[in-house]
């Protein structure tokens, strides 16, 4: 009977890994349910879910997907945070925030992101990625910058010509005060 249960859990993990665009592997050592519940709620607001996993079955599900997890990644009490790519980035930001990091009970051990297995350092780097709105504003800035320079250059040509003509007039003694007499 335990084999059947293990097979069901492993197939569920396989489904999670298939559906999720991003997965963070975290340590859950010394974390109580009372401490995990507020974190779970914050992650749910961003679209990510937290789940404690059996490491041997997660290792098997990861191997079926072609990911070879290290012994450190799946040691001890392990959990996963999974969801869409943007939710995974938001989760990484939350898990590396000072309020979560300070007690030292939850640490990032690795990630599966955009089809690749990431180690602990690369998983921490996910927290530095900008969100979608920031990326859009950076893209708009890249597009607008050269256009702004072109407009400034085109505007400078007529005003520069006017200044040169005015300087020539001023150097020649200015405009004559005498107007031709009208008959």
RADA-V955519 format. One record per residue. N is the residue number from 1. SS is DSSP state (hx for helix, st for strand, lp for the rest). Layout:
BEGIN
n = [N;N]
ss = [SS;SS]
END
This chain:
BEGIN
n = [1;2;3;4;5;6;7;8;9;10;11;12;13;14;15;16;17;18;19;20;21;22;23;24;25;26;27;28;29;30;31;32;33;34;35;36;37;38;39;40;41;42;43;44;45;46;47;48;49;50;51;52;53;54;55;56;57;58;59;60;61;62;63;64;65;66;67;68;69;70;71;72;73;74;75;76;77;78;79;80;81;82;83;84;85;86;87;88;89;90;91;92;93;94;95;96;97;98;99;100;101;102;103;104;105;106;107;108;109;110;111;112;113;114;115;116;117;118;119;120;121;122;123;124;125;126;127;128;129;130;131;132;133;134;135;136;137;138;139;140;141;142;143;144;145;146;147;148;149;150;151;152;153;154;155;156;157;158;159;160;161;162;163;164;165;166;167;168;169;170;171;172;173;174;175;176;177;178;179;180;181;182;183]
ss = [lp;hx;hx;hx;hx;hx;hx;hx;hx;hx;hx;hx;hx;hx;hx;hx;hx;hx;hx;lp;lp;st;st;st;st;st;st;lp;lp;lp;lp;lp;hx;hx;hx;hx;hx;hx;hx;hx;hx;hx;hx;hx;hx;hx;lp;lp;st;st;st;st;st;lp;hx;hx;hx;hx;hx;hx;hx;hx;hx;hx;lp;lp;lp;lp;lp;lp;lp;lp;lp;lp;lp;lp;lp;st;st;st;st;st;st;lp;hx;hx;hx;hx;hx;hx;hx;hx;hx;hx;hx;lp;lp;hx;hx;hx;hx;lp;lp;lp;lp;lp;st;st;st;st;st;st;st;lp;lp;st;st;st;lp;hx;hx;hx;hx;hx;hx;hx;hx;hx;lp;lp;lp;hx;hx;hx;hx;hx;hx;hx;hx;hx;hx;hx;hx;hx;hx;hx;hx;hx;hx;hx;hx;hx;hx;hx;hx;hx;hx;hx;hx;hx;hx;hx;hx;hx;hx;hx;hx;hx;hx;hx;hx;lp;lp;lp;lp;lp;lp;lp;lp;lp;lp;lp;lp]
END
